[in-house]
Amino acid sequence: MSNPKCHTVDTAPGPEELRNWEVSRRTFLQSATALGATMAAGLSPTEASAQGAMIGAAKTKSVTLNINGENHSIQLDTRTSLLDALRDHLDMTGSKKGCDHGQCGACTVLVNGRRVNSCLLLAVSAEGDPITTIEGLSHGENLSPMQAAFLEHDAFQCGYCTPGQICSATALLDEIKAGQASVVSFEDGSQNAPKLTDREIKERMSGNICRCGAYPNIVSAVRAVAKGMSL
């Protein structure tokens, strides 16, 4: 008895069909191997962008970024991170590249007033949003209150992470002022009106790593600025 679910091929594939199948199979295996190697190596967006040329041609796009109150129009590979756009295309090198994986916070900038890791944000996705970098916090020769406090309280040593620390600390105080709660706020029962305790500051700054260990002085700097803001 024949099985209705069993389908048979009346004729075997010819030589041309076999060659086409072999080419498709080879192309698939090459692409899969390249993708697997990229994932296994844990490549950063920058490294993956460089290796992307092995798989296909990069797409470019004209992007206008509003940075520190000024518009900048540049032609970018669509895979370019905001950090690389700032440093490599606009010569704004204040934002630092630390891990390039969103783990250290050295690249922190403000987008719409909120802190973000610019190494993880595609530049094209920030088009139309106001971006503030460490260069945009000061007004000419006049430092921002947070920049001045970091100097006064010696809240750095090598200084590499400092731009990200200052941007993050600036946004931290805005978050407190807006009543945005953190994990610590809920644990302390102050989620409706967060209090700027040392523990609260440490929690909110935990995404910014200082390998020199200037954390106590960073907390002191944040506290000094908060006092001036009556927080």
C-alpha positions, -999 to 999 in steps of 0.1 A, spaced: 0 0 0 13 34 -9 19 60 18 2 93 9 27 112 31 56 98 12 67 119 -17 90 105 -44 111 122 -71 105 108 -105 138 119 -119 172 124 -104 188 159 -104 210 166 -134 246 178 -132 237 215 -135 213 212 -106 239 195 -85 265 222 -92 240 249 -82 232 231 -50 268 227 -41 275 264 -46 245 274 -24 256 249 2 292 263 1 280 299 4 258 290 34 286 272 52 310 301 47 285 326 60 276 304 90 313 299 98 320 336 97 290 343 120 300 316 144 335 329 146 323 364 154 300 352 182 327 329 197 352 357 197 328 381 214 336 409 190 328 445 199 307 466 175 338 481 161 355 448 155 323 433 141 320 462 117 355 456 104 348 419 99 314 426 83 332 434 51 339 396 48 302 389 45 287 419 26 293 455 16 286 481 43 257 505 40 264 542 45 240 569 54 241 607 58 234 614 95 229 648 112 237 646 149 229 674 173 259 675 197 263 701 224 238 724 207 253 722 172 243 701 142 269 679 125 262 662 92 284 632 84 284 601 62 285 570 83 286 532 80 252 524 95 269 501 120 290 529 135 285 534 172 279 569 186 312 567 204 331 560 171 312 587 154 322 612 181 359 602 182 367 591 147 344 613 126 340 645 147 373 646 166 354 648 199 378 626 219 366 636 254 344 605 255 367 575 261 367 540 247 373 516 275 358 482 271 337 489 239 312 464 254 291 487 277 307 474 309 329 503 321 310 535 315 340 555 302 320 563 271 290 577 289 273 607 273 238 622 277 211 617 251 179 636 258 193 643 292 197 606 300 230 588 304 238 562 278 269 540 269 278 555 236 297 524 226 264 505 225 243 531 207 243 532 170 249 568 158 220 566 133 196 559 161 206 591 179 197 613 149 173 641 160 181 637 197 201 663 217 234 648 226 257 662 254 293 651 257 319 660 283 329 689 260 294 703 262 291 705 300 313 735 304 306 770 291 338 782 275 364 784 302 338 780 330 335 745 342 302 729 351 296 725 389 303 688 386 335 693 367 347 718 393 337 695 422 357 666 407 388 689 406 382 702 441 377 668 457 404 651 437 379 626 423 402 610 398 438 597 394 447 588 358 416 606 345 407 581 318 373 573 332 366 608 344 346 621 314 321 592 317 320 596 355 312 633 353 285 628 327 270 600 347 271 620 380 255 650 362 226 628 351 224 612 385 214 645 402 188 652 375 173 617 382 172 625 419 156 659 413 130 642 391 122 617 418 133 587 398 138 557 421 166 531 421 169 497 437 183 513 468 153 537 469 129 508 471 151 489 497 151 520 519 114 527 514 122 561 498 110 553 463 85 582 463 112 607 473 147 592 468 173 604 493 208 612 482 226 589 506 261 576 500 246 542 493 222 558 467 251 575 450 272 544 448 243 524 434 236 550 407 273 553 398 278 515 398 279 514 360 310 536 359 343 518 368 373 536 382 402 512 382 423 537 402 398 534 430 388 570 434 352 561 445 352 578 479 362 611 464 337 607 435 310 603 461 322 634 479 322 654 447 286 644 439 275 652 475 291 687 472 272 695 440 240 681 454 243 703 485 245 733 462 213 722 445 196 716 479 191 679 472 
